[in-house]
């Protein structure tokens, strides 16, 4: 199999009370595992088997629903787990903080923009912080399991922070209160990892 389900970098209960244990167990062990197995099935016997997930998504045939949905689901969740931490929260520093301040005036300005992108995404999807060549950052959102690596996705930068706003990511704890879930996410963001991704991508 070309792709394997990545292990969580922390225990299922590590993000309590912001993200509950049962949701983490189902989200990682069922949803992400499902995207992984279906992606492998979709690319089996094709030239995509030898490519990285980034190559697959960047050169995506957007009419190929199986690869688009499951490849996006695989990549998006693989990023999602790493940009959260039990020791997260706070604010970024250094170059990333400067880029955020340049784009949105302040960290609070960024939070407002990101929360709006997550909260106003109709139905299922993701909110993103992306970086463009040269270091400029941009907040955007995508539907379903699409992401900014895909052609014509919206902001077309390199995603360094993503928030899953599918109902399966929050409904057990937050029900229809998506804004509460979005605010809780800020308490677990692993800014060290996001800053590392920023430095590598700009």
Secondary structure as GFF3:
##gff-version 3
##sequence-region A 1 202
A	DSSP	alpha_helix	21	26	.	.	.	ID=ss1
A	DSSP	pi_helix	27	32	.	.	.	ID=ss2
A	DSSP	alpha_helix	33	43	.	.	.	ID=ss3
A	DSSP	three_ten_helix	47	50	.	.	.	ID=ss4
A	DSSP	alpha_helix	53	58	.	.	.	ID=ss5
A	DSSP	alpha_helix	65	82	.	.	.	ID=ss6
A	DSSP	alpha_helix	94	104	.	.	.	ID=ss7
A	DSSP	alpha_helix	107	119	.	.	.	ID=ss8
A	DSSP	beta_strand	125	131	.	.	.	ID=ss9
A	DSSP	beta_strand	137	143	.	.	.	ID=ss10
A	DSSP	beta_strand	158	164	.	.	.	ID=ss11
A	DSSP	three_ten_helix	167	169	.	.	.	ID=ss12
A	DSSP	alpha_helix	171	174	.	.	.	ID=ss13
A	DSSP	alpha_helix	178	185	.	.	.	ID=ss14
A	DSSP	alpha_helix	191	201	.	.	.	ID=ss15
###
